């Protein structure tokens, strides 16, 4: 959901200044490239390239997680949803924030203690290496690839509008430029460079949101009641202050989406990989606490920004803008600070894409190089620098596919890409992670069934849903009839993932080594034997 809202990010054409926009964006690229080059000097081992030498502190990693998680889509989309649908739009903010409590309580510390570089390290710790690693790598690549497609398509839409490019060829060039920058960031900087880019981006995005929030509150005498009253007066509908405006007709759709968002976040591979960049489990825990505070602050700000856009810009103006609902934040920036603030907010919104796609790319490359190449193909017999070489080549391949895919989905409804990413994470990854960490009788068959079954169920239900068929916003517009009535498959595919994990385990004839299960339990809870930071 977060990324689709970026696909047609708007701008107010009257206040648009392409030269100013590209200058601000160019300054960000120049600064971050300098940071990436500086950070790349210590990328000597796999631990350096994949996990930044486990050298980041909890607060630093917390900012990086926030930068990775708070995409520009979250900023643009949630502000627009609140401006148009009020209370129901703010439910997205609540869902994204609550998801981090699941990550903190169930995943962060235990994953840091048990794993090394990727999610598959945890899942294969006490199970058969090759089938589990292969399944985990496939689900990781699926999540990352669909996220990348959506981000790339969103980048094309946003920058094309900022620079006044309407032709498809021009948008394709923009997507290619984003892809090349992404490849350069990851090739040169690895996880350390990517992390610093995400930290800088988090400062800029949260800082911009704070400035706009204070501005909106100052215009309303720092009274939230006055702001809400102004929003109701401008929109002309007091229903924006209560539930039901967006999901009153089909609450099951919201429940399904909410389940996928809340549970899927704790299974997102690029989020899980961030826990390995800190030296200890304690720092992993601290990083999630910092991330919760930063993300919570940001989502509280979206409440003011969303209702502020409704009050100052107006719902009808937002809907009539080129990007529809997504135009709320840029139009609010234009109304508050003119072309300068619009240029800054829009450029920051675009710059966040670079940070997100860089994180996704290095996660996908690490999964292929570490799990498939090193442990499945080579069975662990690789030279010290072999993994990193393969990872860097994989980055180029992933970048090319992301560019081609982003060009291919231009103008399409990319909802299914994001829904699929969250649904796969919640349906395939999370059940297997929780079973691996907390159930001693979990088996290799259970893990493989859960991952492949969750992946297949999510894909099939999305293909059969209104996201693909039968509506004005479907991929195939007004063609056919959706067999599955909900836009998100989480309400079915997540229970299927858990059920298949249990069923595969209880029907398995081969018992797993109880000593490995005991070792994993002790290590996950105590940190004994966990990966340490590397020295330079």
C-alpha positions in Angstrom: 0.0 0.0 0.0 2.8 2.4 0.9 4.5 2.3 -2.4 1.5 2.3 -4.7 0.5 5.7 -3.5 3.7 7.1 -5.0 2.9 5.9 -8.5 1.4 9.2 -9.6 2.8 11.6 -7.1 1.5 15.1 -7.9 2.7 18.6 -8.0 1.0 21.9 -8.4 1.9 22.9 -12.0 1.4 26.6 -11.3 4.1 26.5 -8.6 6.3 23.9 -10.2 9.9 24.9 -10.8 11.8 22.0 -12.5 15.2 23.7 -12.2 14.8 24.3 -8.5 13.5 20.7 -8.0 16.3 19.1 -9.9 18.9 21.3 -8.1 17.7 20.2 -4.7 17.7 16.6 -5.8 21.1 16.9 -7.3 22.5 18.3 -4.1 21.1 15.3 -2.2 22.7 12.9 -4.7 26.1 14.7 -4.5 26.1 14.6 -0.7 25.0 11.0 -0.4 27.4 9.8 -3.1 30.3 11.4 -1.2 29.1 9.6 2.0 28.8 6.3 0.1 32.4 6.6 -1.3 33.7 7.4 2.2 31.9 4.4 3.7 33.2 2.0 1.0 36.8 2.1 2.1 36.2 -0.6 4.7 34.2 -3.0 2.5 36.7 -5.9 2.6 34.7 -8.9 3.8 31.2 -10.3 3.5 30.4 -9.0 6.9 31.4 -5.5 5.8 29.4 -5.6 2.6 26.3 -7.3 3.9 26.1 -6.1 7.5 28.4 -3.0 7.5 30.8 -4.8 9.8 28.1 -4.8 12.5 29.4 -1.4 13.4 26.3 0.8 13.8 24.9 1.8 17.1 21.3 1.2 18.1 20.3 4.9 17.5 22.1 5.0 14.2 20.4 1.8 13.1 17.1 3.1 14.4 17.3 6.1 12.1 18.3 3.8 9.2 15.3 1.5 9.8 13.1 4.6 9.9 14.7 5.8 6.6 14.1 2.3 5.1 10.5 2.0 6.3 9.2 5.6 5.8 9.1 5.7 2.0 7.9 8.7 0.2 4.8 6.8 -0.6 3.9 6.6 3.1 4.3 10.3 3.3 2.3 11.2 0.2 -0.2 8.4 0.4 -1.2 8.6 4.1 -1.5 12.5 4.0 -3.8 12.1 1.0 -5.8 9.4 2.6 -6.4 11.5 5.8 -7.2 14.6 3.7 -9.9 12.7 1.8 -11.1 10.0 4.2 -10.1 11.4 7.6 -10.2 8.9 10.4 -10.0 5.8 8.0 -6.9 7.2 6.4 -5.2 7.6 9.7 -5.7 3.9 10.3 -2.9 3.2 7.9 -0.5 5.2 10.2 -1.7 3.2 13.2 -1.2 -0.1 11.3 2.3 0.7 10.2 3.3 1.7 13.7 1.8 -1.2 15.5 3.7 -3.5 13.2 6.9 -2.5 14.8 5.7 -3.8 18.2 5.5 -7.2 16.6 9.1 -6.8 15.2 10.4 -5.6 18.6 8.7 -8.3 20.8 9.0 -11.3 18.6 11.8 -10.9 16.0 14.5 -8.3 16.5 16.7 -9.6 19.3 16.2 -13.3 18.5 17.0 -12.8 14.8 20.2 -10.9 15.7 21.3 -13.7 18.0 20.6 -16.5 15.6 21.4 -15.2 12.1 24.5 -14.0 10.2 23.5 -12.1 7.1 20.1 -13.1 5.8 16.7 -14.3 7.0 17.6 -17.8 5.7 20.4 -18.1 8.2 17.8 -18.2 10.9 15.3 -20.5 9.1 18.0 -23.0 8.2 19.8 -23.0 11.5 18.4 -26.3 12.7 16.8 -27.6 9.5 18.1 -29.0 6.2 20.2 -26.3 4.7 19.6 -26.5 1.0 15.8 -26.8 0.6 15.1 -24.2 3.4 17.7 -21.7 2.1 16.4 -22.1 -1.4 12.8 -21.5 -0.4 13.7 -18.5 1.9 15.8 -17.0 -0.9 12.9 -17.3 -3.4 10.4 -15.6 -1.0 13.0 -12.9 -0.3 13.6 -12.2 -3.9 9.9 -12.2 -4.6 9.3 -9.5 -1.9 12.2 -7.4 -2.9 11.5 -7.6 -6.6 7.9 -6.5 -6.4 8.8 -3.7 -4.0 11.5 -2.6 -6.4 9.1 -2.6 -9.3 6.7 -0.4 -7.5 9.4 2.0 -6.3 10.9 2.3 -9.8 7.5 3.0 -11.3 6.8 5.5 -8.6 10.1 7.3 -9.2 9.2 7.6 -12.9 5.8 9.1 -12.1 7.0 11.5 -9.5 10.1 12.9 -11.2 8.3 13.2 -14.6 5.7 15.4 -13.0 8.3 17.4 -11.1 10.3 18.0 -14.3 7.3 18.4 -16.5 8.1 15.2 -18.5 4.9 13.7 -19.9 6.2 11.5 -22.7 6.6 7.8 -21.9 10.2 7.8 -23.3 11.2 10.6 -20.9 9.7 8.7 -18.0 11.6 5.6 -19.0 14.8 7.6 -19.0 14.0 8.8 -15.5 13.4 5.3 -14.3 16.7 4.2 -15.9 18.6 7.1 -14.1 17.1 6.0 -10.8 18.2 2.4 -11.4 21.7 3.4 -12.3 22.0 5.5 -9.2 20.7 2.6 -7.1 23.3 0.3 -8.7 26.1 2.8 -8.0 25.1 3.3 -4.4 25.0 -0.5 -3.6 28.1 -1.5 -5.7 30.3 1.2 -4.1 28.9 1.5 -0.6 27.5 -1.9 0.3 25.3 -2.0 3.5 27.4 0.7 5.2 26.9 3.3 2.4 23.3 2.3 2.1 22.7 2.7 5.8 24.2 6.2 5.9 22.0 7.2 2.9 19.0 6.0 4.8 20.0 7.9 8.0 20.4 11.2 6.0 17.1 10.6 4.2 15.3 10.0 7.6 16.6 13.3 8.9 15.4 15.1 5.8 12.0 13.5 5.6 11.1 13.8 9.3 12.6 17.3 9.4 10.5 18.4 6.4 7.4 16.9 8.0 8.1 18.7 11.3 8.5 22.1 9.5 5.2 21.6 7.7 3.4 20.4 10.8 4.5 23.4 12.9 3.5 25.7 10.0 0.0 24.2 9.7 -0.5 24.4 13.5 0.7 28.0 13.6 -1.9 28.9 11.0 -4.5 27.4 13.3 -3.3 29.0 16.6 -1.7 25.7 17.6 -5.1 24.3 18.2 -5.9 20.8 16.9 -9.6 21.4 17.5 -9.5 24.5 15.3 -7.6 22.6 12.6 -10.2 19.7 12.6 -13.0 22.2 12.5 -11.4 24.0 9.5 -11.0 20.6 7.7 -14.6 19.8 8.3 -15.7 23.2 7.0 -13.5 23.0 3.9 -14.4 19.4 3.0 -18.0 19.9 3.9 -18.4 16.5 5.6 -18.0 15.9 9.3 -17.8 12.2 8.6 -14.0 12.7 8.2 -13.7 12.8 12.0 -15.2 9.3 12.5 -14.7 5.8 11.2 -16.4 4.2 8.1 -15.9 6.8 5.4 -13.6 4.6 3.4 -14.1 1.1 4.7 -17.7 1.2 5.9 -18.9 -0.7 2.9 -16.4 -3.5 3.1 -14.7 -3.8 6.5 -13.3 -7.2 5.6 -11.0 -5.6 3.1 -9.5 -3.3 5.7 -9.1 -6.2 8.2 -7.3 -8.3 5.5 -5.0 -5.4 4.6 -4.4 -4.5 8.3 -3.4 -8.1 9.1 -0.9 -8.2 6.2 0.6 -4.8 7.1 1.0 -5.5 10.9 2.4 -9.1 10.5 4.2 -8.6 7.2 6.5 -5.9 8.4 8.1 -8.3 10.8 8.8 -10.6 7.9 10.1 -8.0 5.4 13.6 -9.2 4.4 15.1 -5.8 4.0 13.9 -4.8 7.5 15.1 -8.1 9.0 18.6 -7.6 7.5 19.0 -4.3 9.3 19.2 -6.2 12.6 22.6 -7.6 11.6 24.2 -4.2 11.2 24.6 -3.8 15.0 27.2 -5.4 17.2 24.9 -7.0 19.8 21.4 -8.1 20.4 21.0 -5.3 22.9 21.8 -2.8 20.2 19.3 -4.5 17.9 16.6 -4.0 20.6 17.6 -0.4 21.0 17.5 0.2 17.2 13.9 -1.0 17.0 12.9 1.2 20.0 14.5 4.2 18.3 12.7 3.3 15.0 9.4 3.0 16.8 9.8 6.5 18.3 10.9 8.0 15.0 8.2 6.3 12.9 5.6 7.0 15.6 6.5 10.7 15.5 6.3 10.8 11.8 2.9 9.1 11.7 1.5 11.5 14.3 2.7 14.3 12.1 0.8 12.8 9.1 -2.4 13.4 11.1 -1.8 17.2 11.2 -0.5 17.2 7.6 -3.5 15.2 6.3 -6.2 17.3 8.0 -4.1 20.4 7.2 -4.2 19.6 3.5 -8.0 19.0 3.8 -8.4 22.4 5.5 -6.0 24.5 3.5 -6.1 22.9 0.0 -9.5 21.2 0.0 -10.6 17.7 -0.9 -12.0 18.6 -4.3 -8.8 20.4 -5.3 -6.7 17.4 -4.2 -8.9 15.0 -6.2 -8.7 17.2 -9.3 -4.9 17.4 -9.2 -2.9 15.2 -11.6 -2.0 12.7 -8.9 -5.4 12.7 -7.2 -5.3 11.7 -3.5 -1.5 11.6 -3.7 -1.3 15.3 -4.3 -2.2 16.4 -0.8 1.3 16.8 0.7 2.9 18.6 -2.3 -0.1 20.8 -2.7 0.0 21.7 1.0 3.7 22.4 0.6 3.0 24.7 -2.3 0.2 26.5 -0.4 2.5 27.0 2.7 5.9 27.9 1.2 5.5 28.2 -2.5 7.9 26.8 -5.1 10.8 26.5 -2.6 9.0 24.3 0.0 7.3 22.4 -2.8 10.7 21.8 -4.4 12.3 20.6 -1.1 9.4 18.3 -0.1 9.1 16.8 -3.6 12.9 16.3 -4.0 13.1 14.7 -0.5 10.1 12.5 -1.4 12.0 11.3 -4.5 15.3 11.0 -2.8 13.7 8.6 -0.3 13.2 6.2 -3.2 16.9 5.9 -3.7 17.4 4.9 -0.1 14.6 2.3 -0.2 15.6 0.7 -3.5 19.2 0.6 -2.3 18.2 -1.3 0.8 16.0 -3.7 -1.2 18.7 -4.3 -3.8 21.4 -5.2 -1.3 19.0 -7.5 0.5 18.1 -9.3 -2.7 21.8 -9.6 -3.7 22.8 -10.9 -0.3 20.1 -13.5 -0.4 21.1 -14.8 -3.8 24.9 -14.7 -3.2 24.8 -16.0 0.4 21.9 -18.4 0.3 21.7 -19.7 -3.2 25.2 -19.4 -4.5 27.4 -20.0 -1.4 25.2 -22.4 0.5 23.1 -24.2 -2.1 25.3 -24.3 -5.2 28.7 -24.3 -3.7 27.7 -26.0 -0.4 29.7 -23.5 1.7 32.9 -24.0 -0.3 33.6 -20.4 -1.5 36.7 -18.2 -1.2 36.6 -15.3 1.3 35.8 -12.7 -1.3 33.7 -15.0 -3.5 30.4 -14.1 -2.0 30.9 -10.4 -2.3 31.9 -10.7 -6.0 28.8 -12.6 -6.8 26.7 -10.2 -4.7 28.0 -7.2 -6.7 27.3 -9.0 -10.0 23.8 -9.8 -8.7 23.3 -6.1 -7.9 23.8 -5.2 -11.6 21.4 -7.9 -12.7 18.7 -6.9 -10.2 19.2 -3.3 -11.2 18.7 -4.1 -14.9 15.6 -6.2 -14.1 14.2 -3.4 -11.9 14.7 -0.8 -14.6 13.0 -2.9 -17.2 10.2 -3.9 -14.9 9.7 -0.3 -13.8 9.4 0.8 -17.4 7.0 -2.0 -18.1 4.6 -1.1 -15.3 4.4 2.6 -16.1 0.9 3.9 -15.8 -0.3 0.6 -14.4 -2.0 0.2 -11.1 0.9 -1.2 -9.0 -1.2 -2.0 -6.0 -0.7 -5.7 -6.6 3.0 -5.3 -6.4 2.9 -3.9 -2.9 0.1 -6.1 -1.7 2.1 -9.0 -2.9 5.2 -7.9 -1.1 3.4 -7.6 2.2 1.3 -10.7 1.7 4.4 -12.8 0.9 6.2 -11.5 3.9 3.3 -12.2 6.2 2.2 -15.5 4.7 5.5 -17.2 3.9 8.3 -15.5 5.9 6.8 -14.7 9.3 5.1 -18.1 10.0 8.4 -19.9 9.3 10.4 -17.4 11.4 8.1 -17.8 14.4 7.9 -21.6 14.1 11.7 -21.8 13.8 12.3 -19.6 16.9 9.5 -20.9 19.2 8.5 -24.4 18.2 11.1 -27.2 18.7 9.1 -29.8 16.6 9.2 -27.6 13.5 10.6 -29.5 10.6 12.2 -28.9 7.2 9.0 -30.1 5.4 6.9 -27.6 7.5 9.3 -24.8 6.6 9.2 -25.6 2.8 5.4 -26.1 2.8 4.8 -22.9 4.7 7.0 -20.7 2.5 6.0 -22.1 -0.9 2.4 -22.5 0.2 2.1 -18.9 1.5 3.8 -17.5 -1.6 1.5 -19.4 -4.0 -1.7 -18.6 -2.0 -0.9 -14.9 -1.9 -0.1 -14.8 -5.7 -3.2 -16.7 -6.7 -5.6 -14.7 -4.6 -4.1 -11.4 -5.8 -4.4 -12.5 -9.4 -8.0 -13.4 -8.9 -8.9 -10.2 -7.0 -10.2 -6.8 -8.0 -6.7 -5.5 -8.1 -6.4 -7.3 -11.5 -9.9 -7.5 -12.8 -13.2 -5.7 -13.2 -12.8 -2.2 -11.8 -11.6 1.2 -13.0 -8.4 0.9 -11.0 -7.6 -2.7 -11.9 -4.6 -3.7 -13.8 -6.9 -4.9 -16.6 -9.4 -2.0 -16.4 -13.1 -2.9 -16.5 -12.2 -6.4 -17.9 -13.6 -9.6 -16.5 -14.9 -10.2 -13.0 -12.9 -10.7 -9.8 -13.4 -14.2 -8.3 -11.8 -13.2 -5.0 -13.6 -10.1 -3.6 -10.9 -8.6 -1.4 -7.9 -6.5 -2.6 -5.5 -8.1 -0.1 -5.2 -11.9 0.4 -3.8 -11.6 4.0 -6.9 -12.8 5.8 -6.6 -16.2 4.0 -3.0 -16.5 2.9 -1.5 -15.8 6.3 -3.5 -18.5 8.2 -2.6 -20.8 5.2 1.1 -20.2 5.8 0.8 -21.0 9.5 -1.4 -24.1 8.8 1.0 -25.5 6.2 3.9 -25.0 8.6 2.1 -27.0 11.3 0.8 -29.6 8.9 4.1 -30.2 7.2 5.8 -30.6 10.6 3.3 -33.1 12.2 3.2 -35.2 9.0 7.0 -35.3 8.6 8.6 -38.7 9.1 12.0 -37.2 9.6 12.6 -35.7 13.0 15.1 -32.8 13.2 18.1 -32.9 15.5 16.9 -32.0 19.0 20.4 -30.7 19.9 20.3 -28.1 17.2 16.8 -27.0 18.3 18.2 -26.6 21.9 21.2 -24.7 20.7 19.1 -22.4 18.7 16.8 -21.7 21.7 19.8 -21.0 24.0 21.5 -18.8 21.4 18.4 -16.9 20.4 17.6 -16.1 24.1 21.1 -15.5 25.4 23.1 -14.3 22.4 25.8 -17.0 23.2 27.7 -17.7 20.0 26.1 -14.9 18.0 27.9 -13.1 15.3 30.2 -10.3 16.5 31.3 -7.0 15.0 34.3 -7.1 12.8 37.4 -5.2 13.6 39.3 -2.8 11.3 
